[in-house]
Amino acid sequence: MRALAANLLLLSLVMLSCKPKAPAGEENNQQANSDSTELIESLDSFSAKGLTEVIDTIVKPEIPDDPMAWVDLVHMDPTVIIDMRYATTNNFVEEKIYECGRCYLRKGVADGVLKVHHELQKKGMSLKFFDCFRPRPFQQKLWDKVPDPRYVTNPAKGSMHNRGAAVDVTIVDANGNELDMGTGFDYFGPEAWHTYTELSDEILANRQLLKSSMEVAGFRSIRTEWWHYSYAKMKGFGLSDYLWDCENYESKN
């Protein structure tokens, strides 16, 4: 209700500013004064604190306490960097899979990954997200392209991504540049494996920084992908076909 009142107030301001200019005359001057008085009275009906609270309600969506609830990571922390590759053609299937890029996770998983993000920020770095929750119907599209369980989980089983409990991430520096991890995201070859060591000391250090940072927060890696981490602290995440809304979505990033 308060958000509706704020929107109506903003609409009144716009309508007043866009009102056609009438010919000069005493009657029109009186009407203009009346409109101005009504607008001032409307503004006075909101205290400074009340208006701030209304704006906060609009800009800062309520975040649920339930660790199993779905949350949009950007709404929890607008400083995270999102590069949802499957919402573009810049991915291994070379086609757009998601209608729009949104990083949805279970609340408990989001809390965990934000701990990593905030610790890296203390060092002048941050996390960048390539994929988060992946609706189960899209898992089939990936499997159709690469039916190899080393890289894509069989949709009949479902992946941690399909449960909102996994992320594909890298680290960026203060300027938003990705640290060199030796291969790009979704590179399917031994060079992307954690066990592959024929890399420079810098690359190995970067991978270790990501791995150790994620593990401290309760995430675990898989052998074949340096970017993939699943949240190990919580159980009971079910497979989901949930599809996020794109039409009415306004990015906070």
TASUL-V397204 format. One record per backbone hydrogen bond with DSSP energy under -0.5 kcal/mol. CO is the residue of the C=O (numbers start at 1). NH is the residue of the N-H. Records with the same first field share a line. If there is no record, write none. Layout:
CO = NH ; NH
This chain:
1 = 5
2 = 6
3 = 7
4 = 8
5 = 9
6 = 10
7 = 11
8 = 12
9 = 13
10 = 14
11 = 15
12 = 16
13 = 17
14 = 18
15 = 19
16 = 19
25 = 29
26 = 30
27 = 31
28 = 32
29 = 33
30 = 34
31 = 35
32 = 36
33 = 37
34 = 38
35 = 39
36 = 40
37 = 41
38 = 42
39 = 43
40 = 44
41 = 45
43 = 46
45 = 47
47 = 51
48 = 52
49 = 53
50 = 54
51 = 55
52 = 56
53 = 57
54 = 58
55 = 59
56 = 60
59 = 61
62 = 64
66 = 69
67 = 108
69 = 107
71 = 73 ; 105
72 = 75 ; 76
73 = 77
77 = 80
80 = 82
81 = 129
83 = 85
84 = 87
85 = 88
86 = 97 ; 98
89 = 91
91 = 94
100 = 102
102 = 104
103 = 73
104 = 133
105 = 71
106 = 110
107 = 111
108 = 112
109 = 113
110 = 114
111 = 115
112 = 116
113 = 117
114 = 118
115 = 119
116 = 120
117 = 121
118 = 122
120 = 123 ; 125
121 = 124
126 = 172
127 = 81
128 = 130 ; 170
129 = 83
130 = 85 ; 86
131 = 168
133 = 135
135 = 138 ; 139
136 = 139 ; 140
137 = 141
138 = 142
139 = 143
140 = 144
141 = 145
142 = 146
146 = 148
148 = 151 ; 152
154 = 157 ; 158
160 = 163 ; 165
161 = 134 ; 164
162 = 240
164 = 106
165 = 231
167 = 169 ; 229
168 = 130 ; 131
170 = 128
171 = 179
172 = 126
173 = 176
177 = 173
179 = 181
184 = 187
186 = 188
187 = 189
189 = 192
190 = 193
192 = 226
193 = 196
195 = 197
197 = 199
200 = 204
201 = 205
202 = 206
203 = 207
204 = 208
205 = 209
206 = 210
207 = 211
208 = 212
209 = 213
210 = 214
211 = 215
212 = 216
213 = 217
214 = 219
215 = 218
218 = 232 ; 233
220 = 230
222 = 225
223 = 194 ; 195
225 = 222 ; 228
227 = 169
228 = 222
229 = 167
230 = 220 ; 232
236 = 238
240 = 136
246 = 249
249 = 251
